[in-house]
Every structure is written in C-alpha cells, then in structure tokens.
Amino acid sequence: YAIYDLGGGTFDISIVKVSGQDVEVVAASGLAKLGGDDFDKALIEIVRKKYNQESGKDLEKEDYTAAQAEGDKIALSQKQKVIAGNGDDINGEIITISRSEFETEVSALIAQTEMMCEAALTEAQTEASDLEEVILVGGSTRMPLVKNSVKRLFGKDGVSNKNPDEAVALGAAIYAAYKSDHSELSATQKRSISKIKVGEK
C-alpha cells in the first residue's frame, strides 16, 4: 500500500507492507514544507496579480486573507470558477479565478510530490502496479489536481475515508494506544490495537 499524506503544511508518502496483522513501513519520503498553505499562497499570488492589473494598485494583506484563499481553494475543488474572496468584491474589484489557472500555478508543487512518490517506490523496490491501493490522507487530497496526479503516477484512483483530515489523528491515537501500557486501556481500545502489529524499517 502507498499512504499519500498531503496536509496543511507537509507532504509524506509511505510504502507499507501488510501481512495479516503485521504492518511494516518499508519506505518513506516527503517534503517538510509543502502542503495546503502553499496552495493558499498560490491563490493569493493569482489574486494579487489580477488585482494589480485591474486596479493599478497593490493588494494589501488584509484585502485577501489566507482564510479567504483557503475557502476559494476548497470551492475550486467543486467548481470550475470562483469569485475571489468567497464571492465578494475586493475593494470594488471582482476577481475571478478558474480552476485551470490555479492548477497551472501549483503544478510545480505537484511535480515535487510526484518526485517524492517515485523516490519512495524506488526505495521500496516496488512498482506502482504492485500496490494494492493508494490511501489518501489530508485535506489537500480533495483537490482534483492531486487526485489526477495520483492516478497518473500510480495507475489507479486513490481511496480515502469520508474525512481524510482526521486520518492522521486517528492513526496517531491508535499507535499511541499500541505503544502504551496495555493494562491501562479499556476493552474497546484493547480490541482495536489487537488487530495490528507495527514494524518499522
């Protein structure tokens, strides 16, 4: 399995081998500073350029915030175009962003994630075709460009649970229970960790 984790600030790719209850991490790669925040900054850059072209003025930081950029990024995963600022004007200017513009702006970032995936596969001495599944983790994996990148690179669609944002927290909780004093765990917690054995390369 490949675990493709693209969250708010980091990117991680792990190749894990599962045999019964045994889970072994056989390779891992990633980027410590690449994630949703970078995609938000890319949107801000698009808006900055367009605002300057339309108004002849510089965009102030408070005119289009990171929170607004994040909202527009999320909207672009569902729509082909959005009006910057969650549908509001920016100092009287209507700035429209298309999904294709956004994807062009972040294409170099996606290329970096693909390089890390290829490095992990090489380290694991595994072909993409040998993988059972690619499991998507992190809110940024909702982006169509990311999903398309995964499919192109691994030859299959990635899979995720209903809320990929919580996957890491849930996994960390299970692992913490696994490493803890089992005598202090509840019956439910014991049952959960009895299903896995974790090994690391």
Sequence and secondary structure as in RCSB ss.txt:
>XXXX:A:sequence
YAIYDLGGGTFDISIVKVSGQDVEVVAASGLAKLGGDDFDKALIEIVRKKYNQESGKDLEKEDYTAAQAEGDKIA
LSQKQKVIAGNGDDINGEIITISRSEFETEVSALIAQTEMMCEAALTEAQTEASDLEEVILVGGSTRMPLVKNSV
KRLFGKDGVSNKNPDEAVALGAAIYAAYKSDHSELSATQKRSISKIKVGEK
>XXXX:A:secstr
 EEEEE SS EEEEEEEEETTEEEEEEEEEETT SHHHHHHHHHHHHHHHHHHHHSS   GGGS HHHHHHHHHH
HTT SEEETTTT  BTTB  EEEHHHHHHHHHHHHHHHHHHHHHHHHHTT  GGG S EEEESGGGGSHHHHHHH
HHHHSS  B  S GGGHHHHHHHHHHHHHS GGGS HHHHHHHTT EEEE 
